[in-house]
Amino acid sequence: MSVHTFSSRDFTRNVSVAKQATIDGPVFITDRGRPAFALLKIEDYYRIMGHQGPSLLEVMDGIACAENMEFNPPRLDLQTRPAALDG
C-alpha cells in the first residue's frame, strides 16, 4: 500500500486523479504543506471503523422511490401437520 499526497490546489484541479489514487492506498490532502484531510475508499473506511458496510435495510431506505413502491408478495399455501414426538 502506498500513500499519495496532493496539495489542496492539485486536489481541486484533479479530483478524479486523487480518487483513482485511492486504489493504491490513502490520499493525503495538504493545506500549506501540512496534511489536513485523508481520502479513502469507502471499503477502507468501513474496515477502519469496524463497520461491515450498509445493512440491507439501509440500502432499501436509500432507494429514492421506495415510498411509493407497492409490495404484494404472493401468498403461500402451506400444508402443515402436527409433529410426531415419539419418546
Buried (B, 14 or more C-beta within 10 A) or exposed (E): EEEBBBBEEBBEEEEEEBEEBBEEBBBBBBEEEEEEEEBBBEEBEBEEEEEEEEEEEEEEEEEEEEEEEEEEEEEEEEEEEEEEEEE
